[in-house]
Amino acid sequence: MLVPVHIILSAILSLILVPIFGIYSLLIFLGGVLIDVDHYLEYAVRKKDLSLIKAYKEGMMFYRKSIRLGRPIRINVLHIFHTLEFLIIFMLLSFFSKIISILLIGILFHIVLDLGWLIKRKALKSRAHSFIGWLEK
């Protein structure tokens, strides 16, 4: 799913939850958006280029091409913050920290949106959902 969509939907969720979490709702927004930093890390490692602008443009081209073709382009891409292991670690840490618990709401919201997007496009296998699974391939 595109970053602007994550920004808009995470902002809406954060605003909806202001009555419950107050200013901490900002953490939901941050969790829902900043998790995508792993897309940039994957680009930087693969291309050996630290340009955030180039990484964003390549990501946009990838998603446009994926949508146009109706199928995944790259197979088994590792986005480390989208893995089951990362979620398990974050969930365990959430027992000890209110801040991490609230960040986790945004992260889980982001993951659900991504999974919906991937399922709709029959591209679920285009991303490694587990670090261990990625290592096996």
C-alpha positions in Angstrom: 0.0 0.0 0.0 1.2 3.5 -0.8 2.7 5.7 2.0 0.2 8.6 1.5 -2.7 6.1 2.1 -1.0 4.9 5.3 -0.5 8.5 6.4 -4.2 9.4 5.8 -5.7 6.3 7.3 -3.3 6.3 10.3 -4.2 10.0 10.9 -7.9 9.2 10.8 -7.5 6.3 13.2 -5.4 8.5 15.5 -8.1 11.2 15.5 -10.8 8.7 16.2 -8.8 7.4 19.2 -8.0 10.8 20.7 -10.9 10.5 23.3 -9.3 7.3 24.5 -5.6 7.9 24.4 -5.4 11.7 24.3 -2.0 13.0 23.0 -0.7 9.5 23.0 -2.9 9.0 19.8 0.0 10.5 18.0 1.9 7.3 18.7 -0.7 5.3 16.8 -0.1 7.6 13.8 3.7 7.2 14.1 3.4 3.4 14.4 1.2 3.2 11.4 3.6 5.3 9.2 7.2 4.8 10.5 7.0 1.0 10.2 7.6 1.6 6.4 11.2 2.7 7.1 12.1 -0.9 6.3 11.1 -0.3 2.7 13.8 2.5 2.6 16.3 0.2 4.3 15.7 -2.6 1.8 16.2 -0.1 -1.1 19.4 1.4 0.5 20.9 -2.1 1.0 19.9 -3.4 -2.4 20.9 -0.3 -4.4 23.7 0.9 -2.1 22.1 4.3 -2.3 20.9 6.5 0.7 18.7 8.8 -1.4 15.3 8.9 0.3 13.8 10.6 -2.8 15.1 7.9 -5.2 13.8 5.2 -2.8 10.4 6.8 -2.7 10.3 7.1 -6.5 11.3 3.5 -7.1 8.7 2.4 -4.6 6.0 4.4 -6.4 7.1 2.9 -9.7 7.0 -0.6 -8.2 3.5 -0.2 -6.9 2.2 1.4 -10.1 3.7 -1.4 -12.2 2.4 -4.1 -9.8 -1.2 -2.6 -9.9 -1.0 -2.3 -13.7 0.2 -5.9 -14.2 -2.0 -7.2 -11.4 0.8 -9.3 -9.9 3.9 -9.0 -7.8 7.1 -7.9 -9.4 9.7 -8.8 -6.8 9.4 -12.1 -5.0 10.3 -12.7 -1.3 11.3 -9.1 -0.4 12.3 -8.7 3.2 10.8 -5.8 5.0 12.1 -6.5 8.5 9.5 -4.4 10.5 6.7 -6.2 8.7 7.8 -9.7 9.9 6.1 -12.0 12.4 9.3 -12.0 14.5 9.2 -8.2 14.8 5.6 -8.2 15.8 6.2 -10.9 18.4 9.0 -8.9 20.0 6.9 -5.7 19.9 4.0 -7.5 21.5 6.1 -8.9 24.3 7.6 -5.4 24.9 4.1 -3.9 25.0 3.5 -5.7 28.3 6.1 -3.5 29.9 5.4 -0.2 28.2 2.3 1.9 27.6 4.1 3.8 24.8 5.0 0.6 23.0 1.4 -0.7 23.5 0.0 2.3 21.8 2.6 2.2 19.0 1.6 -1.4 18.5 -2.0 -0.4 17.6 -0.6 1.7 14.7 1.7 -1.0 13.6 -1.0 -3.7 13.6 -3.3 -1.3 11.7 -0.6 -0.8 9.1 0.0 -4.6 8.8 -3.7 -5.3 8.4 -3.9 -2.6 5.6 -0.9 -4.1 3.9 -2.2 -7.7 4.1 -5.6 -6.5 2.7 -3.8 -4.8 -0.2 -1.6 -7.8 -0.9 -4.5 -10.3 -0.8 -6.6 -8.1 -3.1 -3.8 -8.1 -5.6 -3.1 -11.8 -5.2 0.5 -10.8 -4.2 0.7 -12.2 -0.7 3.9 -14.1 -1.6 5.7 -11.0 -2.9 6.9 -10.2 0.6 8.5 -12.4 3.3 6.2 -12.4 6.3 8.8 -14.1 8.5 12.6 -13.5 8.8 13.1 -17.2 9.2 11.0 -18.0 6.1 13.0 -15.4 4.2 16.3 -17.1 5.3 15.0 -20.5 4.1 14.4 -19.2 0.6 
